[in-house]
Amino acid sequence: MKKLVTAVLAGLTLTLTACGEEGDPPPTSTTEAAETTTEAASGIQDLILGETMTVTRCGGDIPCEIDITLSQATLTETCPHGVSYPDMQAMDPEGSLYLTFEGEFHVIDSQTNFSVAETDFTAVDPEGYATSNLIAYDCENLGVDKNLSNPVDPGLKRSGQLILAIPDNTETVRFTQYWDPVTYEFDVTDLDVEPGAGERPLPASASTTSAGLEEATEPTSESMEPSGDAGEANSASIWNEPGIGYNCAATDAWTDDPANCTAANLGGDPAYDIHWGPDAASPANDPTQDLSNIPYSEGGTCPAYRCGYGTDAEGNDLNQEKADSHAWWNECVAANTAEYCRANDPWQQ
């Protein structure tokens, strides 16, 4: 009898074990659960204004918790708060539009400080081509404490804006932190293009009005011809036939003395004395008379990418200054973040 009971109990044990193997899932570890949650959240999601995005992986693929909320977006033709250097040549690509995000972030848990930087964004056109360098070099911002690219330490928050220079054919803008598995996509075509501050960086051969808004002042050969009363009063005494003496830059006027090449004598725009004037006059048969080989700031028509930036009205070497600035920036971003370089840029102090 005892042997029969033992056999029955053994059979029952085997039956229960088999049922458990077939019906109950194996226990899941905390690590496996986290990985499953991450996989479910990865991919591209809509960036919805006013809704919080949570970053869970930070530098070096380290767990973190950072809440980011972008509450407002505007798209403008010009920088929203004006330009940093109205008298310097533009650094942003020609035709750029300016996308400004306004919002805040909270570094709830992280081993390092954190910021929302321009390098976290990518512009995508209708054909799927991406543009990653969206830093708005030309634009003035609201200051370091209102700039989302300025990092804060764990436990702190920052509110402010971030200005992106995007191509005019941008369809969407994607936001992602490098280590985080989630990418958020914002549809730029939903925004109306507004004017912005109406201010643009000007070429070296232009100036600004007293209000700082763009006003083209580049003299033309027609406006610089000896004309009106000034031209009639001086034509008999100081002007020569074409090809004799010195040619006043950007005009057809010739004279024995280059000191005569002034706006007062030529009867044109006073800006001529700043951008060209007597120093830009060239003697007959001078090979440098080819304006296509002369920078804008020295009276020529050569673009900066080929002839450099020339000199300003005070004789400062803009070409060297720009070269030094660009070289410093390239060296800095090779070893540091863009926000660090921007905060320590000696040309922005």
C-alpha positions in Angstrom: 0.0 0.0 0.0 2.8 2.4 0.9 4.5 1.7 -2.5 1.2 2.6 -4.3 0.8 5.9 -2.5 4.4 6.8 -3.3 4.0 6.0 -7.0 0.8 8.2 -7.1 2.5 11.1 -5.5 5.5 10.9 -7.8 3.2 10.8 -10.8 1.3 13.9 -9.6 4.6 15.8 -9.1 5.7 15.1 -12.6 2.3 16.2 -13.9 2.4 19.6 -12.1 6.0 20.2 -13.2 5.0 19.6 -16.8 2.1 21.9 -16.6 4.3 24.6 -15.1 6.8 24.3 -17.9 4.1 24.6 -20.6 1.9 27.4 -19.1 4.1 29.7 -17.0 6.6 32.1 -18.7 10.2 32.2 -17.3 10.9 35.0 -14.8 12.1 38.2 -16.4 15.1 40.1 -15.0 15.1 43.8 -14.4 17.7 44.3 -17.1 15.7 42.4 -19.6 12.6 44.4 -18.7 14.5 47.7 -19.3 15.8 46.5 -22.6 12.2 45.5 -23.7 10.9 49.0 -22.7 13.7 50.7 -24.6 13.1 48.7 -27.7 9.4 49.5 -27.6 10.1 53.3 -27.2 12.9 53.4 -29.9 12.3 54.7 -33.4 10.9 58.0 -34.8 8.1 59.7 -32.9 6.3 63.0 -33.6 7.7 66.0 -31.8 4.6 67.7 -30.4 4.9 71.2 -29.0 4.0 71.3 -25.3 4.5 67.5 -24.8 7.5 66.3 -22.7 10.2 64.2 -24.2 12.2 62.1 -21.8 15.9 61.3 -22.5 16.9 58.0 -20.9 20.4 57.4 -22.3 23.2 60.0 -22.0 26.9 60.3 -22.9 28.6 56.9 -23.0 25.2 55.2 -23.1 24.7 55.8 -19.4 21.2 55.7 -17.9 19.8 59.2 -17.2 16.5 61.0 -16.9 16.0 64.4 -18.5 12.7 65.9 -19.4 12.6 68.3 -22.4 9.6 70.3 -23.4 9.6 72.5 -26.5 6.5 74.6 -26.2 6.7 77.0 -29.2 8.3 77.1 -32.6 8.5 80.0 -35.1 10.0 80.2 -38.6 11.4 83.5 -39.8 13.2 84.9 -42.9 15.7 86.7 -40.8 17.2 86.3 -37.3 14.5 86.7 -34.7 16.5 89.1 -32.5 18.8 90.7 -35.1 22.3 89.7 -36.0 25.4 89.6 -33.9 27.7 91.6 -36.3 25.7 93.7 -38.8 28.9 95.0 -40.4 30.4 91.5 -41.0 29.8 89.2 -43.9 27.2 86.5 -43.4 28.4 83.1 -42.2 25.0 81.3 -42.5 24.3 79.7 -45.9 22.6 82.0 -48.3 18.8 81.6 -48.2 18.7 80.1 -44.7 15.5 80.3 -42.7 15.5 80.5 -38.9 13.6 78.0 -36.8 13.4 79.1 -33.2 12.3 76.6 -30.5 11.3 77.9 -27.1 11.0 75.6 -24.1 12.8 74.2 -21.1 14.6 71.1 -19.8 15.0 69.5 -16.4 18.1 67.4 -15.6 16.4 65.0 -13.2 19.2 62.4 -13.0 22.5 62.4 -14.9 26.2 61.8 -14.2 27.1 65.0 -16.2 25.6 68.3 -17.1 23.3 68.6 -20.0 22.0 71.0 -22.7 19.9 71.0 -25.8 22.3 71.9 -28.6 22.0 72.7 -32.3 24.0 69.6 -33.1 21.0 67.5 -31.7 19.0 68.6 -34.7 19.0 67.6 -38.4 17.0 69.2 -41.2 15.5 66.9 -43.8 14.3 68.0 -47.3 11.4 66.4 -49.3 13.8 64.0 -51.0 15.3 62.8 -47.7 18.6 64.7 -47.9 19.9 65.7 -44.4 21.7 68.9 -43.3 23.3 68.6 -39.8 25.1 71.9 -39.3 22.2 74.1 -38.3 24.1 76.5 -36.0 22.8 80.1 -36.6 26.2 81.8 -36.6 24.8 85.2 -37.6 22.0 85.5 -35.1 22.0 87.3 -31.8 20.4 85.4 -29.0 18.7 86.4 -25.7 21.9 85.7 -23.6 23.5 82.7 -22.1 20.8 82.3 -19.4 18.1 82.1 -22.0 20.0 79.8 -24.4 19.0 76.1 -24.3 22.5 75.2 -25.6 24.0 76.4 -22.3 24.3 73.3 -20.1 23.2 73.0 -16.5 24.2 70.5 -13.8 22.2 67.5 -12.5 19.1 68.6 -10.6 18.8 72.0 -12.3 16.5 73.4 -15.1 16.9 75.8 -17.9 14.3 77.6 -20.0 15.0 79.7 -23.1 15.3 79.4 -26.9 17.4 77.7 -29.5 17.8 79.2 -33.0 18.5 76.9 -36.0 19.6 78.1 -39.4 17.8 75.6 -41.7 17.8 75.3 -45.6 14.7 77.0 -47.2 13.5 73.6 -48.6 13.4 71.9 -45.2 10.4 69.7 -44.7 11.0 68.2 -41.3 13.5 68.7 -38.4 14.6 65.7 -36.4 15.8 65.9 -32.8 17.8 63.2 -31.1 20.3 62.9 -28.3 23.2 60.7 -29.6 22.9 57.8 -27.1 19.1 58.0 -26.7 17.2 55.4 -28.8 14.3 57.8 -29.7 14.3 60.4 -32.5 11.6 63.1 -32.6 10.5 64.6 -35.8 8.9 68.1 -36.3 7.0 69.1 -39.4 8.3 72.5 -40.4 5.7 72.9 -43.2 3.1 73.5 -40.6 4.6 76.9 -39.7 4.0 80.2 -41.5 7.2 82.1 -42.4 7.4 85.4 -40.5 9.7 88.3 -41.3 11.8 88.1 -38.1 13.8 91.2 -37.0 14.4 92.3 -40.6 18.1 92.5 -40.1 20.8 90.7 -42.1 24.6 90.6 -42.0 25.8 92.9 -44.7 28.6 92.4 -47.3 31.6 94.6 -46.7 30.5 96.9 -49.5 27.3 97.9 -47.7 26.4 99.8 -44.6 23.4 100.1 -42.2 20.9 102.7 -41.3 20.8 104.3 -37.9 18.2 101.8 -36.9 20.5 98.9 -37.9 18.2 97.6 -40.7 19.5 96.6 -44.0 20.1 99.3 -46.6 22.2 98.6 -49.7 24.7 101.4 -50.2 27.1 99.8 -52.7 27.8 102.6 -55.2 27.4 101.7 -58.8 29.4 103.0 -61.7 26.5 105.1 -62.8 26.0 106.7 -59.4 29.7 107.5 -59.1 30.1 109.2 -62.5 30.9 113.0 -62.3 27.4 114.3 -62.6 25.2 117.3 -61.8 26.7 120.4 -60.4 29.7 118.6 -58.9 30.6 117.0 -62.2 30.2 120.2 -64.2 32.2 122.3 -61.7 35.1 119.9 -61.7 35.1 118.4 -65.2 37.4 121.1 -66.7 40.0 120.9 -64.0 40.4 117.4 -62.6 38.9 114.8 -65.0 40.7 113.3 -68.0 39.7 111.3 -71.0 39.3 107.6 -70.3 42.6 105.7 -70.0 44.6 108.8 -68.9 45.9 109.0 -65.3 44.1 107.2 -62.5 40.7 105.4 -62.7 38.5 106.0 -59.7 37.4 102.6 -58.5 34.0 101.3 -59.7 33.5 104.3 -62.0 34.6 105.4 -65.5 36.1 108.6 -64.1 39.8 109.2 -64.8 42.0 111.9 -63.1 45.7 112.8 -62.7 45.4 112.8 -58.9 43.7 109.9 -57.1 42.8 112.3 -54.3 40.1 113.5 -56.6 38.3 110.2 -56.3 35.8 111.2 -53.6 32.1 111.2 -53.3 32.0 115.0 -53.3 33.9 115.3 -56.6 32.0 112.4 -58.2 28.6 113.6 -57.0 27.5 110.2 -55.7 26.8 108.3 -52.5 29.0 109.4 -49.5 29.5 105.6 -48.8 31.9 105.7 -51.7 34.6 107.3 -49.5 34.3 104.5 -47.0 34.3 101.5 -49.3 36.5 102.8 -52.1 37.7 106.4 -52.2 41.2 107.7 -53.3 43.1 104.6 -52.0 41.2 102.3 -54.4 42.1 104.4 -57.6 44.2 102.5 -60.1 46.7 103.8 -62.7 46.2 103.2 -66.4 47.1 99.6 -67.5 47.2 98.4 -63.9 46.5 94.7 -63.9 44.8 94.9 -60.5 42.1 96.9 -62.2 40.2 93.6 -62.8 37.6 94.0 -60.1 36.8 90.3 -60.3 40.1 89.7 -58.4 39.6 92.3 -55.7 37.6 91.7 -52.5 34.3 93.6 -52.0 35.7 95.7 -49.2 38.5 97.0 -51.4 36.3 98.0 -54.3 36.2 94.8 -56.2 33.6 92.1 -57.0 35.4 89.0 -55.9 33.4 86.9 -53.4 34.9 86.1 -50.0 35.3 82.4 -50.6 37.8 83.2 -53.4 39.5 86.4 -52.5 39.0 86.6 -48.7 37.3 89.4 -46.8 39.7 92.3 -47.6 40.0 95.2 -45.1 37.4 97.4 -43.3 37.2 101.2 -43.4 39.8 101.4 -40.7 42.2 99.3 -42.6 41.8 96.2 -40.3 42.5 92.9 -42.0 39.1 91.2 -42.1 40.6 88.4 -44.1 43.0 87.4 -41.4 40.5 88.0 -38.7 38.0 85.7 -40.3 40.6 83.1 -41.0 41.8 83.1 -37.4 38.2 82.9 -36.2 37.3 79.9 -38.4 40.6 78.1 -37.5 39.9 78.6 -33.8 36.4 77.3 -34.2 37.4 74.2 -36.1 40.1 73.4 -33.6 37.7 73.9 -30.7 34.8 71.8 -31.9 37.2 69.0 -32.8 37.8 68.5 -29.0 34.8 70.2 -27.3 31.1 70.6 -27.7 29.7 73.4 -29.8 28.1 75.1 -26.8 31.5 75.2 -25.0 33.2 76.7 -28.0 30.5 79.3 -28.4 30.7 80.3 -24.8 34.5 80.7 -25.0 34.8 82.1 -28.6 37.1 85.2 -28.3 35.4 86.7 -31.3 32.1 86.6 -29.5 33.1 88.2 -26.3 
